[in-house]
Amino acid sequence: MRAILASFVLAVVAAHGAHAADAVPRQSWKITKDHWSADDERRFGEFVVGFGEHDCKDPAACFKSTANPYRDTDPPGMRMDGDCADFIYQLRAYFAWKNGLPFSYPLYVASRSGPTEDFRFSDAGNMVVARLQLEWQPEADPAKLLLDLRGTVSTAMFRIEYTYDTGFNASDFYSPKISRESIRAGTIIYDPWGHVVYVYKVDPDGTIRYVDSNPDREVTRGTYGAQFPRTAPALGAGFWNFRPIKLVDYQTGPDGALVNGRFVLATNAEIADFSPEQYYGTEPNAPKDWQNAKYMHAGKALGYYDYVKARLAK
């Protein structure tokens, strides 16, 4: 499978990169670190904060604004104008590119309930069936690949049960604990009605603030609440963090770039702050019945949204 995916990278570049090179100076996508460290994740969160706290009104303007500390390193004519799911993946991919970090994303998903007209609203959720890992290639045009994300990813990539955590079927995300350490800038919230946002701040009282891009490409900010409904775990609703990714079996080139190798996504059991509590509650729930989940905090039974805010309050 990895060979197929690597071939796909070259095919994309060969098909679309030549004319782009005539228009703008080409930059390369070099991987110089084999995994995202805790510091990388912290800095990515700060990157998201910049977009949340700025007053930019659309993705293109945001990427060109002071919200983006890397704006002066972009090639001329670079475009970043995706809607909600594109915005999620483009910020992550862009940060990975600028910092020499591994990045991968699904090419295709399939509905778990069979054929459907729209994978974004499959009634039993989806599973990843093909994945692309971005390797360093001398022909790679990062600006073009970032733009191509728009035609590949959608909210269908978030409509995946948390249990999918191995191989190329693994979701890009994991379900985190409900805590200030885990629900942080860079955490994602998926609305199963077809929207997805980035958390950029958690206030001292536990209020979650988010930033998003919309179908009309307007960037907006808001606060989390019941407009993000709880649903069956199979639909993937709720909080997600990016699943740790590592490049293995690589060689180091003379310029320090890590070449070849393969990507490995961490399983749930390998992630310290993985937890399905957002689905099944804090109390024993042997049947794993999400509709009867119970949430206790400081000795009190709370509704789910009150529980989240209480847990995240300082």
ROLUM-980153 format. One record per residue: residue in three letters; x, y, z of N, C-alpha, C, CB in turn. Coordinates in steps of 0.2 Angstrom, whole numbers, plus 5000, padded with zeros to 4 digits. Each point is the difference from the previous one (the first is absolute). Glycine has a CB too. Layout:
N
ALAXYZXYZXYZXYZ
...
***
This chain:
314
MET500449945000499650065000500450065000499149945006
ARG501550064998500450065000500350024993500349975012
ALA499949984984500250014994499550034995500849915001
ILE498650075000499450034996500050075002499449894999
LEU500650135008499950075002500650044998499349965010
ALA501350024990500550034998500050024993500749955008
SER499150004988499950014992499450064999500349884998
PHE499250125006499550055000500350075001499249925004
VAL501350095001500350065000500350024994500249985012
LEU500249984985500450024994499550014994500949935004
ALA498550034996499550024995499750065000499849885000
VAL500050145007499750075001500550054997499449965010
VAL501350044992500450054999500250004992500549995011
ALA499549954986500150004993499550034996500749905002
ALA498750095000499450024997499950085001499549895001
HIS500650135004499950075002500550055001499049955005
GLY501650024996500650045003500350044994500249925009
ALA499850064985500450034995499850074999500249894995
HIS499250125004499750074998500150055006499249954991
ALA500750025015500150045006500750035001499149935005
ALA501450034993500750025000500150064996500449885002
ASP499350124992500150064996499750065003499949934990
ALA499650075014499750065003500350025007499049964995
VAL501350005009500350025006500649955002498950045004
PRO501649994999500549965002499849945004500850115000
ARG499549834999499849945003500450005007499749944989
GLN499950045016500449985006499949925001499850125005
SER500649854999499949935001499749995007501049984993
TRP498749965008499749985006500549955003498850024996
LYS501750005009500549965003499849985007500850054993
ILE499249885008499949985007500750005004498949934996
THR501150105009500750005004499949985007500450094993
LYS499049895009499949975006499549944999500150115006
ASP500049844998499749944998499349995004501149954998
HIS498850105007499350005003499950075003500149885003
TRP499350134999499850065003500150005008499150024991
SER501450025011500150005008499550045003501249994998
ALA498850015009499550035004500150084999500049915008
ASP500650114990500150074999499750024993501150005007
ASP499049964988499750014994499250015000500949934995
GLU498850025009499350015001499850065004499949885000
ARG500550145005499950075003500050054995500549955011
ARG500050054985500150064995499550004995501249995002
PHE498549954996499549994996499350045003500549894994
GLY499450095012499550035004500050084999499949905008
GLU500750124993500150085000499950024993500949995009
PHE499349974986499850024993499250014999501149944996
VAL498650015007499250014999499850065004499949874999
VAL500450145007499850065004500050064996500449955010
GLY500150064986500150064996499450014995501249985001
PHE498649974996499450004996499350025004500649924992
GLY499450055014499450015004500050075003500049885003
GLU500550154999500050075003500150054995500549955010
HIS499650044983500150054995499350024998501149964996
ASP498850095000499350024998500049994992499950095009
CYS500549874989500049984992499349974999501349994999
LYS498550024995499349984998499949944995499750125002
ASP500949864995500049944996500749975000499150054992
PRO500949885006500649975001500650034996499449905001
ALA500550124993500550034996500350065004499549964989
ALA500150095014500250065003500349975007499150074995
CYS500749885008500349985006500749984999498949965004
PHE501250004991500749974998500550064998499549894997
LYS500250165001500550064998500050055005499749984989
SER500050015017500050055005500549985005498850024998
THR501250035008500549995005499849945004500250125000
ALA499249854999499849935003500549954999498850035000
ASN501549974994500449954997500850025001499149964992
PRO501350025012500750025001500449984994499849995012
TYR500049964984500449984994499850034994500149895006
ARG499550164994499750034994500650034995498950035006
ASP501649994997500550034995500449954997500150095007
THR499849844995500449954997499649964994500649995011
ASP498850044988499649964995500250024993499150005008
PRO500849964987500150024993499550054998500549894997
PRO499750154998499550054997499449964997500950084998
GLY498549955003499449974997499749945004500450044989
MET499949945017499749955003499350015003501249975004
ARG498449984995499250015002499849955005499850044988
MET499949985017499749965005499350025002501249985005
ASP498349994992499350035000499549945001500450104993
GLY499849865012499549945001499450015004501049934998
ASP498550035002499550005005500249965006499150014991
CYS500449975013500149985007500549945000498950045003
ALA501049914994500549945000500650024997499149925000
ASP500950114995500650024996500550055005499449994989
PHE500250055015500450055004500349965006499250084998
ILE500549865004500349965005500649974998498949985005
TYR501149994989500649964997500550054998499349904997
GLN500550165000500550044997500450035005499250034991
LEU500549995015500450035005500549955003499150075003
ARG500749874998500549945002500549994995499149955007
ALA500750044987500549994994500550054999499249934995
TYR500650145006500450054999500550015005499150064994
PHE500749935012500550005006500549944999499150055008
ALA500649894990500549954999500550024995499149915003
TRP500750124991500550014995500550055003499149994991
LYS500750075012500450055002500549975006499150094997
ASN500849865006500449975006500349944998499250065008
GLY500749914986500449944999499749945003501050064998
LEU498349945003499749945004499649954995499950085010
PRO500049864993499649954996499350034999500849905004
PHE498950084991499350014999499749954995500250135002
SER499249855000499649954996499350025000500849915003
TYR498850074992499350015000499649954996500250125002
PRO499249874999499649954997499950024992499549965011
LEU500550004985499850014993499349984999501249984996
TYR498649975007499349974999499749975006500349984988
VAL499150035013499749965006499449964997500350095008
ALA499549864995499449964998499550005006500749934992
SER498650075006499550005005500049935003499350094994
ARG500649905012500049945004499349974999500850045008
SER498749994989499349974999499949994992499650065011
GLY500949944985499949994993500050064996499449905003
PRO500450104991500050054995499650065003500149924990
THR500150145009499650065002500250064995500049965012
GLU499550084988500150064995500550055003498949984996
ASP501250025010500450065003500349975006499350094996
PHE501449905004500349975006500150055006500749934992
ARG499150135007500050055005499449985005500650094993
PHE498949885005499449985004499949935000499650124997
SER500849845002499949935001499749985007501049974992
ASP498549985007499649995007500449965005499050014993
ALA501549955005500449965005500750025000499249914998
GLY501050154999500750025001500449974994499950015012
ASN500750014988500549984994500649975003499650094993
MET500849885002500749985002500450024994499649905007
VAL501150114995500550024995500149944996500550095007
VAL499649924986500249944996500650014996498849974999
ALA501450095001500650024996500350065004499649954989
ARG501150065011500350055004500650024996499649965011
LEU500650114989500650024997500550035005499350034990
GLN501349955010500550035004500450044996500049905008
LEU500150164994500450054997500849995001499050085000
GLU501349894995500749995001500450064996499849875000
TRP500850135002500450054996500149984993500650045011
GLN499350004984500149984993500350064997499149924999
PRO501450084997500350064997499550044995501149945001
GLU498450024997499550034995499450035004500449924991
ALA499650075016499450025004499950085000500149895007
ASP499350134992499850075000499550015006500250014988
PRO500150005018499550015006499450044999501049985007
ALA499150084990499550054999499449964996500850105000
LYS499449864995499549974996499749945004500650034989
LEU499849945015499749945004499550035005501049934998
LEU499250125005499550035005499450034996500950035007
LEU499149994987499450024997499649944998500650104996
ASP499749855002499749934998499649975006500949994991
LEU499350035015499649975006499350024999501050015007
ARG498850044990499350035000499649954996500450115001
GLY499949854994499649964997500049935002500250074990
THR500149925016500149935002499649995007501149994994
VAL499150055011499749995006499350035001501250005005
SER498449985000499450035001499849985007499649994988
THR499850035015499849985006499949925001499550115002
ALA500549864992500049925000500649975004499350014989
MET501250035011500749975003499950005007500750044990
PHE498850005013500050015007499449955003500450124999
ARG499249854996499449965002500249935001499350084994
ILE501249915011500349935001500049995007500750014990
GLU499249935012500049985007500750005003498949934998
TYR501150085008500750015003500449935001499550095006
THR500149864992500349935001500549994994499049965006
TYR500950074988500549994995500650045001499049994992
ASP501549965010500750035002500649964998499450055010
THR500549914985500649964998500050004992499949935010
GLY500750074988500249994992499750064997499949885001
PHE500150114992499750064996499350015001500949984991
ASN498749985012499350015002500050055006499749894996
ALA500850125007500050055006499750064999500949945005
SER498750094999499850075000500650055001498849965004
ASP501250094993500550055002499950035007500050034988
PHE499549955015499950035007499849955005499650104994
TYR500549935012499849955006499650045005501049944999
SER498650035005499550035005500450015006499049944995
PRO501150135007500450025006499650005006500750064993
LYS499649945013499750015006499750075001500849925005
ILE498750084999499750075001500450035005498849974996
SER501750075002500450035005500450064997500249905006
ARG500050154998500350064997500749984996499550075009
GLU500849884993500649984997499949974993500549985011
SER498949994988499849964994499650044995500149905006
ILE499450144997499650044996500350075000498949945003
ARG501450084991500550055000500050034993500749955009
ALA499750114990500150034994500249944995500250125005
GLY499549874989500249954996499549945000501250045001
THR498449955004499549955001499550024995500249975012
ILE499549984985499450004995499449985003500849984991
ILE498650065007499449985002499649984993500050075011
TYR499749874989499649984994499350005002500949934996
ASP498750114999499350005001499749954994500050125005
PRO499749824997499849954995499550034995500249915009
TRP499550154992499650034995500450034994499150025009
GLY501549974992500550024994500450065001499149954993
HIS501250065013500450065001500649985005499050084998
VAL501549955002500649995004500450065001500049884996
VAL500250135010500450065003500649985004498950065000
TYR501549995000500650005005499950045006500749994990
VAL499449975016500150045006500650045000499449915006
TYR500550164996500650045001500150035007499950034988
LYS499649965016500150025007499549975004500450114996
VAL499849885011499649985005500050055006500149874996
ASP499450165005500050055005500049975007499350084992
PRO500949965013500149985007499349975002500950085002
ASP498649944996499349975002499849944996499750115004
GLY500849874992499849944996499750014993499949945011
THR499950124988499750014993500549994995499350095005
ILE500549874990500449984994499950054994500049885004
ARG500550154993500050044995500349974994500050105007
TYR499649914987500249974994500150044994499549905004
VAL500850094991500150034994499949954994500850095005
ASP498849944990499949954994499950044994499449935008
SER500650034986499950034994499349964997501250024998
ASN498450024999499349984998500049994992499550065010
PRO499949914988500049994993500150064995499249915003
ASP500650155000500150064996500750035001498850025001
ARG501649945003500750025001500150065005500349964989
GLU499250055015500050055005500349965006499050074996
VAL501549965007500349985007499650035005501249994995
THR498649975010499650035006500349975006498950014993
ARG500950025012500149975007499449995004501150065000
GLY498949905005499449985004500249975006499349994990
THR500249995014500149965006499649935000500250115006
TYR500149844997499849935000499450005004501149954998
GLY498450015000499449985004499649944996500050125005
ALA499349884997499649954997499950004993499550005011
GLN500850054985499950004993500549954997499750125000
PHE500749855004500449944998499749945003501150074999
PRO498449904998499649945004500549945001498950054995
ARG500949925011500249935001499749954995500350035012
THR500049924986499749954996500449945001499650084991
ALA500149865006500449945000500750004999498949954997
PRO501550025006500850004999500249994993500149965011
ALA499550004985500149984993500050064996499549895002
LEU500250165000500050064996500550055001498849995000
GLY501650005005500650045002499950075003500549944991
ALA498950075011499950075003500450025006498849994995
GLY501450075005500350025006500750024999499349935006
PHE501150065000500750035000500549954997499750065010
TRP500749974986500649964997500650035001499249954991
ASN501450025010500750024999500349964995500150035012
PHE500450004984500349974995500449945003500150104993
ARG499849845004500449945002500750014999499049934998
PRO501550055007500750004999500249964994500150025012
ILE500450014984500249974994500849995000499050044994
LYS501349915004500749995000500249974993500049995013
LEU500650044985500349974994500549955002499850114994
VAL500249835004500549955001500349974994499449975011
ASP501249994990500349974995500250054994499449905003
TYR500850164999500250054995500850005000499050075002
GLN501249974993500750024999500150075001500249904992
THR500450125010500150085000500450024994500049995013
GLY499850064983500350024995500650055002499049994993
PRO501450035002500650045001499850075003500649944991
ASP498850085007499750065002499650005007500050044988
GLY500049905015499749995006499349984999500750085005
ALA499049924989499349984999499949925001499950094992
LEU499649895011499849935002499749974994499950025012
VAL500349944984499749974994499849935001500750084993
ASN498849905002499849935000499749995007500849964992
GLY499149985010499749985006499349995000500950065006
ARG498849934999499249995001499850045006500049894994
PHE499350135006499750035005499749955005499850114993
VAL500249905013499649965005499650055004500949915000
LEU498550075001499550045004499949975007499450044990
ALA500749995015499949975007499349975001500950095004
THR499149864999499449975002499750035006500349894996
ASN499150105006499750035006500349995006498949994994
ALA501349945007500449985006500750035001499449894998
GLU500850144996500750035001500050085001500449914992
ILE498950115009499950075001499850025007499750014988
ALA500750025016499950015007499450035002501250015001
ASP498550044995499450045001499449974996500750105004
PHE499449844993499449984997499449985005500849954991
SER498650065007499549985005499350014996500650045010
PRO499049914990499350004997499550035005500349904993
GLU499950135012499550035005499550054997500949985009
GLN499350054986499550054997499449964997500950084997
TYR499249855001499449964998499749965005500649994990
TYR499849985015499749965005499950025007500549914993
GLY499850155008499950035007500649995005498749994998
THR501250035008500549995005499849945005500350124999
GLU499149855000499849955005500049934996499350085007
PRO500749874996500049934997499450004995500549955010
ASN499750024984499550004994500249944996499850135000
ALA500149815003500249944997499749994993500149955011
PRO499250074988499749994994500350054994499049955006
LYS501450104997500250054995499550034997501149944998
ASP498450085006499450044997500150075001499249905003
TRP500950134991500250075000499450055002500949984991
GLN498549995008499450045001499950005008499549974989
ASN500749995015499949995007500750025004499149924998
ALA501450114998500650025004499850055006500749984989
LYS499750015016499950045006500750045001499149925005
TYR500850144997500650045001500050035007500050034988
MET500549965016500150025007500650055000499449895005
HIS500550164999500650055001499950035007500150024988
ALA500449975016500050025007499449985004500650104996
GLY499249845003499549965004499350024997500750005010
LYS499350044985499350024997499949974993500050105007
ALA499449884992499849974993499850064996499649895004
LEU500750124990499950054995499849984993500950075007
GLY498849974990499949994993500750004996498850055001
TYR501249934993500649994997500450074999499549904994
TYR500150155003500350064999500250045006499350014990
ASP500349985015500250035007500749975002498850035003
TYR501249904996500649965003500650034996499349905002
VAL500750104991500550024997500350075002499649944990
LYS499950115011500250075002500349995007499150054993
ALA500649915012500350005007500749965000498849995004
ARG501349964992500649974999500650044998499449904998
LEU500450154997500550044997500150075004499749954989
ALA499950065016500150065004500649995004498850035000
LYS501650035001500550005005499849995007500750074992
***
